[in-house]
Amino acid sequence: MELVRFSTSGNGGFRPGLLHDGSIHDLGARFKTVADFLCKHPQGWGEQSVSLQGLAARPASMAQLGPPIDENRVLYLIAANYKAHAQEAGLDVPEQPVIFSKPYTALLGHNEAIELPAISQKMDYEGELAVVIGKTAKSVPAARAAEHVAGYTIVNDVTARDLQWTQLGKYRIVDWLSSKSLDRSTPVGPWIVSAQAVGNPHRLALKTTLNGRLMQDADTSMMVFPIWQIIEYLSARVTLRPGDIIATGTPFGVGGFREVFLKEGDVLSVEVERVGRLQNSARAVR
């Protein structure tokens, strides 16, 4: 059973549900938010711990899936967390995790269109495994980090390469806002899979395709900083709350360093073993 955030109105109004056997079971009467459900199941859930009895159900084909994160939660992301990706970007492997975040306005759900804005001509994909916090984490050691994980999802960290760098005096620095937080640029989803169903998150195949062409083909064992170390680092600095999501970085094969950028009508797919497949088209907004 996958946890989704869905709408049947077509105009937002997302609420939590469980996807099971092709139907979405509405959790709205029990839980107002995704975070409420995760607080009840902080280390994941299964058919033995969640009853679908009494829940209204509808075919998944009749619902819109939104990003499975509440509007008051945070999407954190890790830069250069795969050695080969750091190398293709001309960067040194970082000595400690490099963290940034995105506002909710940057996010969109499965099967929605990534918006290509007029201010960028070089929008690039970055397929990533993401971890979902299930229990409040503050100064949590790596050895206990798994106790705070409820599940996993997928993030496509779409990046405007031509807006990525800016000059600050004599220093060239990353413009995280302009390059990473553009409206409706970052797909998340399609759902959250229980940590119990995924098992070891550091041995999962990750593949990204663009119009059917394989662009990224990697394994999460190739991370520089494993998930537990990332949680230790982040929770020493900020309090992680149930429903917060941490995208764990992208592997080698992004388009920006071989001059492959998104255009109107492109179809992107990011697939992570045991988690699912996140698919989106691209649409120019001029």
Secondary structure, DSSP 8 states (H G I E B T S, - for coil): -EEEEEESSSS---EEEEEETTEEEE-TTT-SSHHHHHHHSTT---TTT---TT--EEEGGGSEE--SS-TTS-EEEEES-BHHHHHHTT----SS-EEEEE-GGGEE-TT-EEEEETT-S-EE--EEEEEEE-S-BSS--GGGGGGGEEEEEEEE--EEGGGSEEEETTEEEE-HHHHH--TT-EEEEEEEEEHHHH--TTS-EEEEEETTEEEEEEEGGGBSS-HHHHHHHHHTTS-B-TT-EEE----S--SGGGT----TT-EEEEEETTTEEEEEEEEEE-
